[in-house]
Structure formats: C-alpha cells, structure tokens
Amino acid sequence: MSIKNVEVRVLSLAVLSSVDLEKNPMSYSKIAAVVCISVILLLSSCSSPIQETRQVSSEPITAILGAFEREITLLEDELTDTQEQRIEGIRFVSGKLSGKRVVIAFTGIGKVNAAMTTTLLIEHFKPDKIIFTGIAGAVNQQLQPGDIVIAEKTAHHDMGTIWPEGLFHKGVKNRLDGWENPVFFDADERLLRLAERAAGQVELSSIQIISGQRTPKVVKGIVVTGDAFIASTDKCIELRKKLGADAVEMEGAAVAQLCYQRGIGYLVIRSISDNADEGAVLDKQTFYIMAAKNSSSLVIELVGLLATELPAKKSEESKS
C-alpha cells in the first residue's frame, strides 16, 4: 500500500470518528467533503509513479570513449556538472567538457567490448557524434611515441576471407539494411575538420629522446583494428602494404562500423605508445601515460571547438 493511500484512510477515519450523525445534522456535509477529498487523493495515487523531473537540453550530446580507464579519467577530471549512471554494470559519466555536453565511458579492450559499450551508449544517450580516444601502435615508421594519428579512415584488419595467398579484406553485410559494409569507414567530415584545427592549437607533452626533447606531430591517416595486440615487424609491413595503415589498435573499427550502420558521425584519435614491433610491450609501458595524455589533450581542444561552433551555427540558422 502506498503512503498516499495510508494518508487518505487516516484522514477519513479521523474525520468520521469525530462526527455524530444523530446529534449533528451537518455531519452529512462533512462526510461528503471527506469522500470528495478521498476520491481526489486516491485518483492521483493511481497515476504513474512520481519520477524525478529532469531538464532536457536541446543541445546534442557528444560521446567520448576509450579502451582503458586511464584514458577516460584524464577527461573526467576536466568535467563539470557531472552525473554518473550505470547501465548493465557499465559506468557512464555525463557533464560539460569545455562548455559542451558530453557522456564518457571506457569500453575495455577488444572489438566486442567496444561494440557492447557503444551500443548501450547509443541506445540510452542518443549522441549525435562519437569520438574514440586512446593509444595505438605505429605501423608507419615515420611515427614515434607521443605522435597522434587522426583517423581519416578506419578498417578491420582481421575481417575477410583467408585464401592460400593470405587474407582478402572484405566487409560484412549491414544487418540494418542488408548492404555490404565497406572495408574502410570514413570519419565524420566536421569532426575531422575541427580536429585538424585543434591540432594546430593544442599544446602536447614533449617526448624525451637521447638527443633531448622532441615535439610530437599530429597527422591524418588510416587506423586499423583487430582483436590481437600487434608486436611484430612483419605484421606491420603487411598492414602497411595491404591497407596503408598508419596505426593499429583493438577497438576503433568496431565503433566505426556501429556508427556507420546507425548513421552517427564518428572520429578515432590515437596517440602512439609503441611501434607495434618486437619491443612494443616494453614501449607501451614506458610511453602509455604520456601518449594517453596527448590524445586526451587533443580531444579536449576538439570538444571546445565543437562547443563554440554550436552557438555560431544556431545564430546562422536563426538569421536564415
């Protein structure tokens, strides 16, 4: 029984117990008043449960994902007006980053984890853009730890058909429309453009090398994804030759495929932590924090540009 129903009964009994129908002819009017009040309260108690009223913003929300918790906590530390929510055990934190509404989560390692977390996020938060940030191994030999690759295209490097000659890369059918997915998923043009601008403004952590400090560089390129950590020079040569890869990681293409199939703009930004060669494990441990920090710094700068572009866009629409 609800608290409201208890209150109604107590009120009714209290009034009725104070009324003597024989001695007080006005009692009937009192009873009628009690009945009316009781009916009104009972009807209101039969309505749907009271829910917390939340102010719904018309501003679209941008999602930011990362595979490792450290990659995400660097961004969470910069959030204001934060709210935490757990969905199926996965923690999502929403708030304002550089003045822009965002929701942040870490996916865990691998394509399945990334796809699961991204699906939950899309269904519950309805983002208009998704940014994936974090570390990667360099396939392009011109890249060094601390450098950043803004992915113009993303691809699964382990999807297709294996013939005697090797793997033939091929997309699978989109379950939503039946058409075959492309091998390469193109990044959102607006996010790509703003990321390039952000790269020219952001201050990145320098890299300590034998000859001194090295300033990281930011390039556009191709990021490829597979469910294996690459620590092989031969594999890097193959990925570079077959796919033109600049960097390799384990989540980006899964998120890209979901976004492609759902019609959501996406961008993958990866900071190099190792050279995906035989020394990759040790290099990753050495440069992980610095690489994650550089990737997060660029994302924060990018989100700030998104925040300033939104009011300008609204102003232009109101004038037209």
HUWO-V677634 format. One record per residue. N is the residue number from 1. SS is DSSP state (@ for helix, = for strand, . for the rest). OMEGA is omega in degrees with one decimal (NA if undefined). NEAR is the number of other ideal C-beta (glycine too) atoms within 8 Angstrom. Layout:
# HUWO-V677634
n: {N & N}
ss: {SS & SS}
omega: {OMEGA & OMEGA}
near: {NEAR & NEAR}
This chain:
# HUWO-V677634
n: {1 & 2 & 3 & 4 & 5 & 6 & 7 & 8 & 9 & 10 & 11 & 12 & 13 & 14 & 15 & 16 & 17 & 18 & 19 & 20 & 21 & 22 & 23 & 24 & 25 & 26 & 27 & 28 & 29 & 30 & 31 & 32 & 33 & 34 & 35 & 36 & 37 & 38 & 39 & 40 & 41 & 42 & 43 & 44 & 45 & 46 & 47 & 48 & 49 & 50 & 51 & 52 & 53 & 54 & 55 & 56 & 57 & 58 & 59 & 60 & 61 & 62 & 63 & 64 & 65 & 66 & 67 & 68 & 69 & 70 & 71 & 72 & 73 & 74 & 75 & 76 & 77 & 78 & 79 & 80 & 81 & 82 & 83 & 84 & 85 & 86 & 87 & 88 & 89 & 90 & 91 & 92 & 93 & 94 & 95 & 96 & 97 & 98 & 99 & 100 & 101 & 102 & 103 & 104 & 105 & 106 & 107 & 108 & 109 & 110 & 111 & 112 & 113 & 114 & 115 & 116 & 117 & 118 & 119 & 120 & 121 & 122 & 123 & 124 & 125 & 126 & 127 & 128 & 129 & 130 & 131 & 132 & 133 & 134 & 135 & 136 & 137 & 138 & 139 & 140 & 141 & 142 & 143 & 144 & 145 & 146 & 147 & 148 & 149 & 150 & 151 & 152 & 153 & 154 & 155 & 156 & 157 & 158 & 159 & 160 & 161 & 162 & 163 & 164 & 165 & 166 & 167 & 168 & 169 & 170 & 171 & 172 & 173 & 174 & 175 & 176 & 177 & 178 & 179 & 180 & 181 & 182 & 183 & 184 & 185 & 186 & 187 & 188 & 189 & 190 & 191 & 192 & 193 & 194 & 195 & 196 & 197 & 198 & 199 & 200 & 201 & 202 & 203 & 204 & 205 & 206 & 207 & 208 & 209 & 210 & 211 & 212 & 213 & 214 & 215 & 216 & 217 & 218 & 219 & 220 & 221 & 222 & 223 & 224 & 225 & 226 & 227 & 228 & 229 & 230 & 231 & 232 & 233 & 234 & 235 & 236 & 237 & 238 & 239 & 240 & 241 & 242 & 243 & 244 & 245 & 246 & 247 & 248 & 249 & 250 & 251 & 252 & 253 & 254 & 255 & 256 & 257 & 258 & 259 & 260 & 261 & 262 & 263 & 264 & 265 & 266 & 267 & 268 & 269 & 270 & 271 & 272 & 273 & 274 & 275 & 276 & 277 & 278 & 279 & 280 & 281 & 282 & 283 & 284 & 285 & 286 & 287 & 288 & 289 & 290 & 291 & 292 & 293 & 294 & 295 & 296 & 297 & 298 & 299 & 300 & 301 & 302 & 303 & 304 & 305 & 306 & 307 & 308 & 309 & 310 & 311 & 312 & 313 & 314 & 315 & 316 & 317 & 318 & 319 & 320}
ss: {. & . & @ & @ & @ & @ & @ & @ & @ & @ & @ & @ & @ & @ & @ & @ & @ & . & . & . & . & . & . & . & . & . & @ & @ & @ & @ & @ & @ & @ & @ & @ & @ & @ & @ & @ & @ & @ & @ & @ & @ & @ & . & . & . & . & . & . & . & . & . & . & . & . & . & . & . & . & = & = & = & = & = & . & . & @ & @ & @ & @ & @ & @ & @ & @ & . & . & . & = & = & = & = & = & = & = & = & . & . & = & = & = & = & = & = & = & = & . & . & = & = & = & = & = & = & = & . & . & . & . & @ & @ & @ & @ & @ & @ & @ & @ & @ & @ & @ & @ & @ & @ & @ & . & . & . & = & = & = & = & = & = & = & = & = & = & . & . & . & . & . & . & . & . & . & = & = & = & = & = & = & = & = & = & . & . & . & = & = & = & = & . & . & = & = & = & = & . & . & . & = & . & . & . & . & . & . & = & . & . & . & = & = & = & . & . & @ & @ & @ & @ & @ & @ & @ & @ & @ & @ & @ & . & . & . & . & . & . & . & = & = & = & . & . & = & = & = & . & . & . & = & = & = & = & = & = & = & = & . & . & . & . & . & . & . & @ & @ & @ & @ & @ & @ & @ & @ & @ & @ & @ & . & . & . & = & = & = & . & . & @ & @ & @ & @ & @ & @ & @ & @ & @ & @ & @ & . & . & = & = & = & = & = & = & = & = & = & = & . & . & . & . & . & @ & @ & @ & @ & @ & @ & @ & @ & @ & @ & @ & @ & @ & @ & @ & @ & @ & @ & @ & @ & @ & @ & @ & @ & @ & @ & @ & @ & @ & @ & @ & @ & @ & @ & @ & @ & @ & @ & @ & @ & .}
omega: {-177.9 & 178.4 & -178.4 & 178.1 & 177.6 & 180.0 & -179.9 & -178.1 & 179.2 & 179.4 & -177.9 & -179.6 & -178.4 & -178.7 & -177.7 & -179.4 & -178.9 & -174.6 & 172.9 & -173.4 & -176.8 & -175.9 & -173.9 & -179.5 & -179.2 & -176.1 & -178.9 & 179.0 & 177.6 & -180.0 & 179.6 & 179.2 & 179.1 & -179.8 & 179.9 & -179.7 & -179.3 & -179.9 & 180.0 & -179.0 & 179.0 & 178.4 & -180.0 & 179.2 & 179.2 & 179.3 & -178.4 & -178.7 & 179.3 & 179.1 & 178.6 & 179.9 & -179.8 & 177.2 & -178.6 & -178.9 & 177.0 & 180.0 & 179.0 & -178.0 & 178.2 & 179.4 & 177.0 & -178.0 & 174.3 & -176.0 & -177.6 & -178.3 & -178.7 & 179.6 & -176.7 & -179.4 & 175.7 & 177.9 & 179.6 & -179.6 & -178.8 & -177.0 & 169.2 & 179.8 & -172.9 & 171.5 & -179.2 & -179.5 & 176.3 & 179.0 & -176.3 & 177.6 & -179.1 & -175.0 & 174.8 & 179.0 & 178.6 & 179.8 & 180.0 & 175.8 & -177.1 & 177.7 & -176.5 & 176.1 & 179.7 & 168.0 & -170.5 & 174.7 & 171.8 & -168.7 & -165.9 & -172.5 & 173.0 & -173.3 & -179.1 & 177.4 & -179.6 & -179.4 & 179.8 & -178.7 & 179.8 & 178.8 & 177.7 & -179.1 & -179.3 & -176.0 & -174.1 & -174.4 & 176.8 & -179.2 & 175.5 & 177.5 & 176.1 & 177.6 & 175.2 & -175.4 & 176.1 & -174.0 & 178.5 & 173.7 & -179.2 & 171.3 & 174.8 & -176.0 & 177.1 & -178.5 & -178.9 & 178.3 & -177.8 & 176.6 & -177.1 & 174.1 & 171.1 & -170.9 & 170.3 & 179.4 & 178.1 & -177.9 & 169.4 & 179.6 & -178.0 & -179.6 & 179.2 & -179.0 & 178.8 & 175.2 & 177.0 & 179.9 & -178.6 & -176.7 & 172.7 & -175.4 & -176.5 & 178.6 & 176.2 & 179.9 & 174.6 & -177.8 & -177.3 & -178.4 & 176.7 & -180.0 & 179.4 & 176.7 & 174.6 & 173.5 & -179.5 & 175.6 & -178.2 & 176.8 & 175.0 & -174.2 & -179.8 & 178.2 & 179.5 & 179.9 & -179.2 & 177.9 & 176.3 & 176.6 & -179.3 & -179.8 & 179.5 & -176.4 & -171.9 & 175.0 & -176.9 & 177.9 & -179.9 & -175.4 & 178.5 & 175.7 & -174.9 & -175.9 & 179.0 & -178.9 & 178.5 & 179.1 & -179.4 & 175.4 & 179.1 & -178.9 & 168.7 & -178.5 & -178.0 & 177.5 & 179.7 & -169.9 & 174.1 & -177.2 & 174.9 & 174.9 & -175.6 & 176.1 & -173.6 & 177.4 & 180.0 & 179.1 & 177.6 & 178.5 & 178.8 & -178.7 & 178.8 & -176.6 & -172.8 & -173.5 & -177.4 & -173.1 & 172.9 & -178.9 & -179.4 & 179.1 & -168.8 & -176.7 & -166.2 & -176.4 & 176.6 & 177.1 & 179.7 & -179.7 & 177.3 & -179.3 & 178.0 & -177.1 & -179.6 & 178.5 & -179.0 & 178.3 & -178.4 & 173.3 & 174.9 & 176.7 & -176.4 & 175.9 & -173.9 & 176.5 & -178.2 & -178.4 & 176.6 & 179.2 & -175.9 & 177.1 & -171.9 & -176.5 & -180.0 & 179.6 & 179.6 & 178.5 & -177.5 & -170.4 & -174.0 & -175.6 & -180.0 & -179.9 & 179.6 & 179.0 & 179.7 & 178.5 & 179.1 & 179.5 & 179.0 & 178.4 & 179.1 & 178.4 & 178.7 & -179.5 & 175.7 & 177.1 & 175.3 & -178.7 & -179.0 & 180.0 & -177.1 & 177.9 & 179.5 & 179.3 & 178.2 & 180.0 & 179.2 & -179.5 & -178.7 & 179.8 & -176.8 & NA}
near: {3 & 6 & 5 & 9 & 10 & 9 & 9 & 12 & 8 & 8 & 11 & 10 & 8 & 8 & 11 & 9 & 6 & 5 & 10 & 6 & 7 & 4 & 4 & 8 & 4 & 6 & 10 & 8 & 7 & 10 & 11 & 8 & 8 & 12 & 8 & 8 & 9 & 11 & 8 & 8 & 11 & 10 & 8 & 8 & 10 & 5 & 5 & 4 & 3 & 3 & 5 & 3 & 4 & 4 & 4 & 4 & 5 & 3 & 6 & 8 & 12 & 15 & 15 & 16 & 19 & 14 & 14 & 11 & 7 & 9 & 16 & 14 & 8 & 11 & 16 & 10 & 6 & 8 & 13 & 6 & 6 & 9 & 7 & 7 & 9 & 8 & 8 & 5 & 4 & 9 & 7 & 15 & 13 & 12 & 11 & 10 & 14 & 10 & 7 & 12 & 11 & 14 & 14 & 14 & 13 & 11 & 14 & 8 & 8 & 9 & 13 & 8 & 12 & 18 & 12 & 9 & 14 & 15 & 9 & 12 & 15 & 14 & 7 & 9 & 11 & 7 & 13 & 8 & 14 & 17 & 16 & 15 & 14 & 14 & 14 & 13 & 17 & 15 & 13 & 10 & 5 & 3 & 14 & 10 & 14 & 16 & 13 & 17 & 17 & 17 & 16 & 9 & 10 & 14 & 15 & 14 & 12 & 8 & 8 & 10 & 6 & 6 & 7 & 3 & 4 & 6 & 9 & 9 & 11 & 9 & 8 & 7 & 8 & 11 & 5 & 5 & 5 & 5 & 6 & 8 & 12 & 7 & 9 & 8 & 14 & 5 & 14 & 9 & 6 & 7 & 14 & 13 & 8 & 12 & 13 & 10 & 9 & 13 & 12 & 6 & 6 & 10 & 3 & 12 & 9 & 9 & 13 & 6 & 7 & 3 & 3 & 6 & 7 & 10 & 7 & 14 & 7 & 10 & 10 & 8 & 12 & 14 & 19 & 16 & 16 & 11 & 7 & 6 & 7 & 12 & 10 & 9 & 7 & 6 & 9 & 15 & 8 & 8 & 14 & 11 & 6 & 8 & 11 & 6 & 15 & 12 & 18 & 15 & 14 & 12 & 17 & 14 & 14 & 14 & 17 & 13 & 12 & 13 & 14 & 12 & 11 & 8 & 5 & 11 & 10 & 16 & 15 & 14 & 16 & 16 & 17 & 19 & 13 & 14 & 14 & 13 & 10 & 6 & 9 & 14 & 9 & 7 & 12 & 12 & 7 & 7 & 14 & 11 & 7 & 11 & 14 & 17 & 10 & 14 & 16 & 12 & 12 & 19 & 13 & 13 & 13 & 14 & 15 & 12 & 11 & 12 & 10 & 9 & 9 & 11 & 7 & 8 & 8 & 8 & 8 & 8 & 7 & 6 & 5 & 4}
